[in-house]
Amino acid sequence: MTHLIVNGELRTVSSDPDTPLLYVLRDELELNGAKFGCGLGQCGACTVLIDGQPVFSCLTPLLLLEGREVRTLEGLGTLENPGPVQAAFIAEQAAQCGYCIAGMIMRTQALLERSPNPDDDEIRGALEPQLCRCGTHMRIIRAVKHAARSLSAAAEATK
């Protein structure tokens, strides 16, 4: 048994310790936001945050995660109440096929948590490991900037 904190909730999973986190999330915990793309850590469709850092869940074995905090797309918001980054991607129509978008959103979330007002080079650098073949790159960059503005405005409103 392995104990993880998934989207703020302590979860106990029984998968083999060598099982990649992606399969634990999808098959055992029924969290399907992270996608299987290449299985080789080359496309980023499976990206989740572990202790706030983006990782390829297809390459991360369960045995490395005891007691660690895992955040998935489902942990950022819901269909009815999307989180700020999710809402920005929706508003900017950043998805075409949608396959890369979960990973893009997770990398954006990590970026904005460490750098609330990133410039274009920071955005491109943070998203570089993600593969998008649909060509919505400019809309994705607009979505990241939109999310940064939304989060900044929300922070100002709470002061």
C-alpha positions in Angstrom: 0.0 0.0 0.0 1.2 3.5 -0.9 -0.2 6.7 0.6 -0.5 9.8 -1.6 -2.1 13.1 -1.2 -4.0 13.5 -4.4 -5.7 16.9 -5.0 -5.6 17.6 -1.3 -7.1 14.2 -0.2 -5.1 11.4 1.4 -5.5 8.3 -0.8 -4.2 4.8 -0.3 -3.5 2.8 -3.4 -2.7 -0.8 -3.8 -0.9 -0.8 -7.2 2.5 -2.4 -7.6 5.2 0.1 -6.5 6.7 -0.1 -10.0 3.5 1.0 -11.7 3.7 4.4 -13.4 1.6 7.1 -11.6 -0.4 7.7 -14.8 -1.9 4.2 -14.6 -2.6 4.6 -10.8 -4.4 7.9 -11.5 -6.5 6.6 -14.4 -7.1 3.0 -13.4 -7.2 2.9 -9.7 -8.3 6.5 -8.7 -10.4 7.1 -11.9 -8.8 10.5 -12.5 -8.7 10.8 -16.3 -7.4 14.3 -16.8 -3.8 13.1 -17.4 -3.7 11.4 -20.8 -1.6 8.6 -22.1 0.3 9.9 -25.1 3.6 8.4 -25.8 4.5 6.5 -22.6 8.1 7.8 -23.0 8.0 11.2 -21.4 8.2 13.0 -24.8 4.8 14.5 -25.3 3.6 15.7 -21.9 0.0 14.7 -22.2 0.4 12.9 -18.8 1.8 15.9 -16.9 0.8 16.3 -13.3 2.3 18.3 -10.4 4.2 16.5 -7.7 4.9 18.8 -4.8 4.2 21.7 -7.1 6.6 20.6 -9.9 5.4 19.3 -13.3 6.4 15.7 -14.0 5.6 13.1 -16.6 3.3 10.7 -14.8 4.0 8.0 -17.4 7.6 7.8 -16.2 7.1 8.3 -12.5 6.8 5.0 -10.5 4.5 4.9 -7.6 7.4 3.8 -5.3 8.8 7.4 -5.4 5.6 9.0 -4.2 4.9 7.8 -0.7 3.4 10.7 1.2 3.9 13.2 -1.6 1.4 15.7 -2.9 0.0 15.0 -6.4 -2.2 17.5 -8.2 -4.0 16.6 -11.3 -6.2 18.6 -13.7 -9.2 17.6 -11.6 -7.6 19.3 -8.6 -7.6 22.7 -10.3 -11.4 23.1 -10.7 -14.6 21.5 -12.0 -16.7 21.7 -15.1 -19.1 23.9 -13.2 -16.4 26.0 -11.6 -13.1 25.8 -13.5 -10.0 27.2 -11.9 -8.4 30.4 -13.2 -6.0 28.6 -15.5 -8.7 26.3 -16.9 -11.0 29.3 -17.4 -8.3 31.2 -19.3 -7.7 28.2 -21.6 -11.5 28.0 -22.2 -11.8 31.7 -22.8 -8.9 31.8 -25.3 -10.1 28.6 -27.1 -6.7 27.2 -26.6 -7.6 23.6 -27.3 -8.1 22.1 -30.7 -8.0 18.4 -30.3 -7.5 18.8 -26.6 -5.0 16.0 -26.1 -2.1 18.2 -24.9 -4.2 20.7 -23.0 -4.3 19.0 -19.7 -0.5 18.9 -19.6 -0.3 22.5 -20.8 -2.6 23.6 -18.1 -0.6 21.8 -15.4 2.6 23.3 -16.6 0.9 26.7 -16.7 -0.3 26.3 -13.1 3.2 25.4 -11.9 4.7 28.4 -13.9 2.2 30.9 -12.4 2.7 29.6 -8.9 6.4 30.3 -9.1 6.3 33.3 -11.5 3.0 35.2 -11.4 3.8 37.5 -14.3 6.0 35.6 -16.7 7.3 37.1 -19.9 7.1 35.3 -23.3 10.4 33.6 -22.9 9.4 32.2 -19.5 6.1 30.9 -20.9 7.7 29.3 -23.9 10.4 27.7 -21.6 7.8 26.3 -19.2 5.7 24.8 -22.0 8.6 23.6 -24.1 8.4 19.9 -22.9 4.8 19.8 -24.1 4.1 18.6 -27.6 1.1 20.1 -29.5 0.6 19.1 -33.1 -2.6 21.1 -33.7 -0.8 24.4 -33.9 -2.7 26.3 -31.2 0.5 27.6 -29.7 -0.3 31.3 -30.0 -3.7 30.7 -28.3 -2.0 28.7 -25.6 0.4 31.6 -24.9 -2.5 34.0 -24.8 -4.3 31.7 -22.3 -1.2 31.7 -20.1 -1.1 35.5 -20.1 -4.9 35.6 -19.6 -4.5 33.3 -16.5 -1.7 35.5 -15.2 -3.9 38.6 -15.4 -6.8 36.8 -13.8 -4.7 35.5 -10.9 -3.1 39.0 -10.4 -6.5 40.7 -10.4 -7.8 38.2 -7.9 -4.8 38.7 -5.6 -5.3 42.5 -5.8 -9.0 42.2 -4.9 -8.1 40.3 -1.7 -5.7 43.0 -0.5 
